[in-house]
Every structure is written in C-alpha cells, then in structure tokens.
C-alpha cells in the first residue's frame, strides 16, 4: 500500500483545501498521474501518485481543509482495489471501453498543456482539450478557452401552447439557477476560495496589528513619458518589448529605500529587522484574487530585466502558473490601481512588510509651473506605512524622494 499525503506547500503555507478529486476509488493510477487538486492561499496545485496501482480509498472529501502530511488517499500497488474479487479485477481491464469521442479523457491529462481548472471544466462539459486552442503562455489551455469552446445547446422551437393548456415551465437540465418566485428576491451563497479567505483575513490583520497610516503626493510624469517616447523604438528593437513605467518606480523605490532603510524592515517581537537586500513585490490581480510575485534582488536588475520579469509574472498570473517560489518573501510592495482606472486609493500593508507604494492613473491636469498654468500628465501616489517603526517625517520624505526620482529620472542612473 502507498499513501498519498498533503505535500509541503511552501513558505508560510501550512493548510490547503481539497478542490477536486481527479480520481475515484477503484480507478487505476500511474506514477506521476494527478490524483487530486489542492487549493492554497497562494496557488492551486495537483498532488500526484508516487506509485502505480489502484486507488482504494479517499480519506478526505472535496471542500475539506487539510494540513501538511495528512492522509489524502491510499493506493494498492498490487493493482486490485480492496474488496474486489480476483476474477473481477482481472476482467476489469478487458471490460474497459475506450473513451467516447469528444471526451476530455480522450488523452492523458499530463499530455495536455492545460491548467487544472481548464481540465476540470473540460471534463464537466465533455470537451476534448486536444481540440481547444490555448491562449496562455506557450499555448497553454486556460479556463476561458474551454468555456469559449463549449457550444450552448440550441433548443428546437416548440409551438406555443394554447392558453388553456398552459403549464408551468419544466426546469432545464442545465445548471442555471432556479427561477425566483414572483415577489421574492434570490440570493446565491458561494464559499470563499482558500485564497480569498486568506486575503480577507490578512487584510483585517494588517489593519488590526499595525499602526497604519497613509501619506499622499503627486508626480509629474512628463519626464518619464518623454524618455519612454524617445527610447521606445531602440528599447523594443534591443529587448523585444516596450519600456513601461513600472521599472521606473521599482528603481525609484529602491533608491528611496536605501535612503530610508526602516521602510525595508519588519518587526519581529520587540526587534526591528533591517534587510540589506531589496525583494520588491509587484501586486497583480489574478482570477482567484490578488497575488504578489516578488522581484528578487531587484536592486541588481537593469530596467530591461525588471520589465521582462514583470511581464513574465503578469502572464503567469493570467495562466495560473505562478509557483510558491514566485510569491515567497518580499521586503516592499508596489501596487498599481491605475491600470484599472483608480485615481486615488489607500493601499493596505502586506505583512510583515511595513510599507507599500500605491500608483494610480496618469491624468492630464492643470498645474502651476514657473508661474504659469500648464497641462501636465500627473499621477497621485500613496504610501501606506506602519507607524510603529516609521515616523511621519520619514514617510513623507520617502514619498518626496520617489517624486524627485520620477520627475528627474536622470538621478536613477546615478543611484543604480
């Protein structure tokens, strides 16, 4: 017998939720074949069988929370399920029928480049993943690709019944919500995902456990946008991508953190831990909730390397392929609500970090320059910080430093 247990889930992750059993008792499993999907606060992952055999029992059900090392299922390496007569076990392979045409099981799941969610949706709707064009990285099939491939049934038109013979409509076999009786309002209850639960808990903890304040400033983006325009063609020709604004704020943040190291620290008990390295988290909105992949040793990266890493993380977040290693750690976070149109907001700390920089929408506004009113592309920036170790003076000066570096990006070359 071989046990399938909850594996190590990564730094600070000790619990998961069983999202979907991919096999049921009595199914044959091969070495490395995915048996169950787990949902954690950071990513979703599959647990595979370490030995070939028959899945004899399942210890935990879908929706249950499990901890590292807990038993999930048992595999009988002899090849026969417990309680199955030898004759029946021998006959089972012969009786197995080939997968129906168009079934999601027409090819082994491991041979298909598809996310776990995409495979689950395909299985539920009898879609052959081999026929689905993937929109993800390297052609990976995403959930939305499968949904687009699901052709809605077209019911044949039926003659309208006579008024006297009219009957109540028969509920459809689809999963559409039941009709709400007249005069009543319907509600839908959906259990939070593990990630959403964790986001909710950590955001509340951040406000309860830290003395959080926010300071604001505005930045004239003229110089950065002009530099991007001048270098657009040469940068794209050399590196194969456009020069964004995120890399400027990463560089400016690192330079400001070096000037004010307490914003790159954390509190452990009654001690302040200062960190000489700069691992910058870049908040990304993913399907299951906000995730923060980390640019490690960002102070050692060039502009092009930062842009490439940010784009790679954004694509992985869209594909659902971020790993626990991508999300672990971080000493300071940058979040950009401007990509969604936010003009001003108050970002919440990402514990145990003590500061987070919020970027916003670039908007043309009338501003005074040298005694004249001119139109300039302006951005509001916000810095939320833990007042327990960061004083208001340092927080304001930190944000002023960011403003200076962005409004005169030549300073970044001297700081790099």
GILINLIN-V380399 format. One record per helix or strand. SS is the DSSP state (~ for helix, > for strand). FROM is the first residue (numbers start at 0). LEN is the number of residues. Records with the same first field share a line. If there is no record, write none. Layout:
SS: FROM-LEN, FROM-LEN
This chain:
>: 1-4, 14-7, 27-2, 33-6, 43-5, 52-6, 64-3, 70-6, 113-1, 140-1, 211-9, 264-4, 270-4, 279-7, 288-7, 331-5, 354-5, 362-7, 371-15
~: 85-10, 108-3, 115-9, 128-3, 136-3, 142-7, 162-3, 193-16, 221-18, 245-14, 260-4, 297-3, 302-17, 323-4, 336-4, 391-16, 409-6
